[in-house]
């Protein structure tokens, strides 16, 4: 059985691989099918996976704070990505460079899951007064 951080790394890297395949110019149906499928499955699992890993890594006491910070970072990255996309398409006239860059960044980001502790966070029992 693989540890959750390894499953998260592989699962999220699939999204980057899908983006890079779309950017590559391979336009056969099986390649595009696999690219879109891997991107979609990975994207669909993202929020569930993050919620699961936050609880396992930080516990319930600060769950909402950590999850809120991660959600805010996703929103900021979405805005930055939209701005970068518009600039790159304006400059290059195609989506391929943006998809390639995004795919690489997604794979780098997925590797960051490996930095999570291998042991689950264990909350201490409340002290009786």
PEJO-V992250 format. One record per pair of residues at least 12 apart in sequence whose C-alpha atoms are under 7 Angstrom apart, sorted by sequence separation. I is the first residue (numbers start at 0). J is the second residue. D is the distance in Angstrom with one decimal. If there is no record, write none. Layout:
# PEJO-V992250
i & j & d
I & J & D
I & J & D
This chain:
# PEJO-V992250
i & j & d
21 & 34 & 6.4
53 & 66 & 6.8
84 & 97 & 6.2
20 & 34 & 5.9
18 & 34 & 6.8
50 & 66 & 6.9
17 & 34 & 3.9
17 & 35 & 6.2
17 & 37 & 5.7
18 & 38 & 6.9
17 & 38 & 5.2
14 & 37 & 5.8
13 & 37 & 5.5
14 & 38 & 4.1
13 & 38 & 6.3
14 & 41 & 5.4
13 & 41 & 6.3
14 & 42 & 6.8
11 & 41 & 5.5
10 & 41 & 5.8
7 & 48 & 6.9
56 & 116 & 6.9
58 & 120 & 5.9
56 & 119 & 5.6
57 & 120 & 5.7
58 & 121 & 6.9
55 & 119 & 5.2
56 & 120 & 5.1
58 & 122 & 6.4
55 & 120 & 5.8
22 & 95 & 4.4
22 & 98 & 5.5
22 & 99 & 5.7
19 & 98 & 6.2
18 & 98 & 5.6
19 & 99 & 5.0
18 & 99 & 6.6
19 & 102 & 5.3
18 & 102 & 5.1
16 & 102 & 6.3
15 & 102 & 3.9
15 & 103 & 6.3
15 & 105 & 5.1
15 & 106 & 5.4
12 & 105 & 6.5
12 & 106 & 4.8
12 & 109 & 5.6
11 & 109 & 5.5
8 & 109 & 4.8
8 & 110 & 5.6
8 & 112 & 5.7
7 & 112 & 6.6
8 & 113 & 6.8
4 & 112 & 5.5
5 & 113 & 6.6
4 & 113 & 5.8
4 & 115 & 6.7
